[in-house]
Amino acid sequence: MKSIAIIGAGVGGLVTGNLLARKGYKVTIFESHINPGGYTAGFRRNGFYFEAGTISFEASFRVFKMLKDIGVYDKLTFKNHQYRFISKDYDYTPRTYDEFKNGLMNAYPKQINTLKKYFREVDALYRPMAAYMSGTKIGKYKAIAGLALLYFKYRTQTITEFTSKYFEKGTQLFRTLSNLGYPEMSVLFIGGALYSLFEDYWTVKEGFQAFADILAEKFKQNNGTLRLNCPVEKIIVKNGTAVGVQCKGEQIAADKVIAACDYKQTFLSLLESGTVSESMLEKIRNTAVSEGVCSIYLGLSLSNEELLELMKATVLMYDDSGHYINLQESVDDPAYFEKASFSIYVVSAKCATLAPEGKSSVMIQIVSSYHWMNNWCGEDRSRYLDLKNKVMDTILKRLETLFPGINNAIEFKDMATPRTYERYTKNTDGATSAWSWNLKNRFYNKVMGANVDTPVKNLYIGSCWAIQIGGLPGAINAANACVKKIG
Ligand SMILES: Cc1cc2nc3c(=O)[nH]c(=O)nc-3n(C[C@H](O)[C@H](O)[C@H](O)COP(=O)(O)OP(=O)(O)OC[C@H]3O[C@@H](n4cnc5c(N)ncnc54)[C@H](O)[C@@H]3O)c2cc1C
């Protein structure tokens, strides 16, 4: 029986582990954290449950199929979000893409012609992505045909550049429409982002930690070994072939090693220098990663019903500042968090047991750079904590403007920065979705396919980093591709 060592118990590692253990391989997953899940996890503080990072996933056809293949689909319940959009110009809760478009046209009657032209172009990008994400074979072929035509036109245009063709930077319409995805995202993905938002964004009623725990449990039932609190410090390579891993000083032999974790870490610190070419290392060092996020976790004394009465949706997209901001250009701007838009998510709305009785848990998320204010004050812990508290106060002040009195209901508060995400998961710069979404600076030639091979024999990539644009479905894609390679 061949032995497999997997580094990381995120979705990528857990899915790969399950599929290989079921085939009879002797699989061990090494996870540095005390719980499985990586970015797809959750935690409780003072009785309030919060998602660690991701609050939803798209491409449900892939996620649900994976859960059915592993035999755990019926152990979880999936729910959609409802979105409310608020700015100084509008306040509405669209249920569909068409309602979203119509709402903007109603809010900006003077700009109706420009909006119509803008949406005509976006519709052309929406249709093939919607077909692809429907998960059917016909949809896939339709998408390939549709996107092939659009690929060369749009691949190097970011969503920010595309939006600025129609709307002046700094206007509310520019902010709203350029915020539909990551600012550096290629506009090719805008159709997918919109389709996900209104048709295919799912959350787990029991919380994402339950999602990870169920996969971990099934893996153990299939005789897999899950070693938590076990950071791998080295991938052992002999004559160009991976032959095991080193964890807490112990060397563990394996026939195959799967790095289901951060790509940069794998090549720049887990492999000994000289294992791969200097040119490859240079490329790895220089390729940009996706944007980070700050998450503020709030435990409130308001019940779910009271909070939802205020929110009128489970997720609220809030944009009150009216400034043009650019994430990259704002890395030295101390006022960034006074201007950035943010989302508010009622975590406990999906299941009352996620908060103490009569109370609720909420997450506020803001796209943020790891490099803001000199990497959040570098290694100086007390200045870092000070900065973090100031950011939290800034956002809570804005929340108070939106819902006067809400700050009096806060019983618990904490915040994760891109540094926190990096510390807990070892993902470089707290990258939320692997490599940069900007296709001008991509790591792989293929945009959507899984790239699991490495120059080291018997070493594979089993995390979302095998896909240019990462994501939870990306991690599943990587897991499937690893299993296919190993056979
Ligand atoms: C705030 C936020 C929002 C997101 N929103 C979405 C979304 O809407 N849709 C979507 O599809 N995706 C979203 N994502 C991304 C998605 O969560 C990830 O792409 C996906 O969960 C990645 O899974 P993974 O297994 O590839 O990697 P990870 O989740 O990063 O798992 C890697 C695991 O490896 C472990 N590890 C690392 N190094 C070592 C080591 N040396 N030894 C042992 N263990 C190690 C880590 O602790 C971690 O558990 C979001 C992420 C964040 C942070």
The ligand as an SDF file (V2000), in Angstrom:
LIG
                    3D

 53 58  0  0  0  0  0  0  0  0999 V2000
  -11.9410   36.3280    3.8680 C   0  0  0  0  0  0  0  0  0  0  0  0
  -11.9710   35.2790    2.8030 C   0  0  0  0  0  0  0  0  0  0  0  0
  -13.0560   35.2040    1.9430 C   0  0  0  0  0  0  0  0  0  0  0  0
  -13.1090   34.2160    0.9460 C   0  0  0  0  0  0  0  0  0  0  0  0
  -14.2020   34.1580    0.1260 N   0  0  0  0  0  0  0  0  0  0  0  0
  -14.3050   33.1620   -0.7930 C   0  0  0  0  0  0  0  0  0  0  0  0
  -15.4560   33.0290   -1.6070 C   0  0  0  0  0  0  0  0  0  0  0  0
  -16.3900   33.8030   -1.5190 O   0  0  0  0  0  0  0  0  0  0  0  0
  -15.4920   32.0110   -2.5050 N   0  0  0  0  0  0  0  0  0  0  0  0
  -14.4700   31.1180   -2.6300 C   0  0  0  0  0  0  0  0  0  0  0  0
  -14.5430   30.2080   -3.4470 O   0  0  0  0  0  0  0  0  0  0  0  0
  -13.3640   31.2420   -1.8940 N   0  0  0  0  0  0  0  0  0  0  0  0
  -13.2560   32.2260   -0.9680 C   0  0  0  0  0  0  0  0  0  0  0  0
  -12.1390   32.3470   -0.2000 N   0  0  0  0  0  0  0  0  0  0  0  0
  -11.0180   31.4680   -0.4930 C   0  0  0  0  0  0  0  0  0  0  0  0
  -11.2050   30.0440   -0.0220 C   0  0  0  0  0  0  0  0  0  0  0  0
  -11.5650   30.0540    1.3190 O   0  0  0  0  0  0  0  0  0  0  0  0
   -9.8890   29.3170   -0.2110 C   0  0  0  0  0  0  0  0  0  0  0  0
   -9.4790   29.4600   -1.5660 O   0  0  0  0  0  0  0  0  0  0  0  0
   -9.9720   27.8390    0.0790 C   0  0  0  0  0  0  0  0  0  0  0  0
  -10.5880   27.5880    1.3180 O   0  0  0  0  0  0  0  0  0  0  0  0
   -8.5420   27.3210    0.0520 C   0  0  0  0  0  0  0  0  0  0  0  0
   -8.4590   25.9950    0.4780 O   0  0  0  0  0  0  0  0  0  0  0  0
   -7.0440   25.2810    0.4530 P   0  0  0  0  0  0  0  0  0  0  0  0
   -7.2150   23.9570    1.0630 O   0  0  0  0  0  0  0  0  0  0  0  0
   -6.4850   25.3640   -0.9020 O   0  0  0  0  0  0  0  0  0  0  0  0
   -6.0660   26.1920    1.3370 O   0  0  0  0  0  0  0  0  0  0  0  0
   -6.1660   26.7070    2.8430 P   0  0  0  0  0  0  0  0  0  0  0  0
   -7.5450   26.8940    3.2770 O   0  0  0  0  0  0  0  0  0  0  0  0
   -5.2300   27.8630    2.9060 O   0  0  0  0  0  0  0  0  0  0  0  0
   -5.5800   25.4820    3.6590 O   0  0  0  0  0  0  0  0  0  0  0  0
   -4.2040   25.2600    3.7820 C   0  0  0  0  0  0  0  0  0  0  0  0
   -3.9740   24.5500    5.1000 C   0  0  0  0  0  0  0  0  0  0  0  0
   -2.6000   24.1990    5.1810 O   0  0  0  0  0  0  0  0  0  0  0  0
   -2.1450   24.4290    6.4970 C   0  0  0  0  0  0  0  0  0  0  0  0
   -0.6840   24.5880    6.4170 N   0  0  0  0  0  0  0  0  0  0  0  0
    0.0010   25.5770    5.8000 C   0  0  0  0  0  0  0  0  0  0  0  0
    1.3190   25.3550    5.8970 N   0  0  0  0  0  0  0  0  0  0  0  0
    1.4750   24.1970    6.6020 C   0  0  0  0  0  0  0  0  0  0  0  0
    2.6170   23.4430    7.0380 C   0  0  0  0  0  0  0  0  0  0  0  0
    3.8600   23.8320    6.7760 N   0  0  0  0  0  0  0  0  0  0  0  0
    2.3960   22.2910    7.7250 N   0  0  0  0  0  0  0  0  0  0  0  0
    1.1270   21.8580    8.0060 C   0  0  0  0  0  0  0  0  0  0  0  0
    0.0330   22.5540    7.6330 N   0  0  0  0  0  0  0  0  0  0  0  0
    0.2070   23.7000    6.9360 C   0  0  0  0  0  0  0  0  0  0  0  0
   -2.8720   25.6690    6.9180 C   0  0  0  0  0  0  0  0  0  0  0  0
   -2.9020   25.7950    8.3260 O   0  0  0  0  0  0  0  0  0  0  0  0
   -4.2580   25.4330    6.3030 C   0  0  0  0  0  0  0  0  0  0  0  0
   -5.0960   24.7420    7.1880 O   0  0  0  0  0  0  0  0  0  0  0  0
  -12.0450   33.3120    0.8020 C   0  0  0  0  0  0  0  0  0  0  0  0
  -10.9710   33.3760    1.6820 C   0  0  0  0  0  0  0  0  0  0  0  0
  -10.9220   34.3460    2.6660 C   0  0  0  0  0  0  0  0  0  0  0  0
   -9.7410   34.4120    3.5860 C   0  0  0  0  0  0  0  0  0  0  0  0
  1  2  1  0
  2  3  1  0
  2 52  2  0
  3  4  2  0
  4  5  1  0
  4 50  1  0
  5  6  2  0
  6  7  1  0
  6 13  1  0
  7  8  2  0
  7  9  1  0
  9 10  1  0
 10 11  2  0
 10 12  1  0
 12 13  2  0
 13 14  1  0
 14 15  1  0
 14 50  1  0
 15 16  1  0
 16 17  1  0
 16 18  1  0
 18 19  1  0
 18 20  1  0
 20 21  1  0
 20 22  1  0
 22 23  1  0
 23 24  1  0
 24 25  2  0
 24 26  1  0
 24 27  1  0
 27 28  1  0
 28 29  2  0
 28 30  1  0
 28 31  1  0
 31 32  1  0
 32 33  1  0
 33 34  1  0
 33 48  1  0
 34 35  1  0
 35 36  1  0
 35 46  1  0
 36 37  1  0
 36 45  1  0
 37 38  2  0
 38 39  1  0
 39 40  1  0
 39 45  2  0
 40 41  1  0
 40 42  2  0
 42 43  1  0
 43 44  2  0
 44 45  1  0
 46 47  1  0
 46 48  1  0
 48 49  1  0
 50 51  2  0
 51 52  1  0
 52 53  1  0
M  END
$$$$
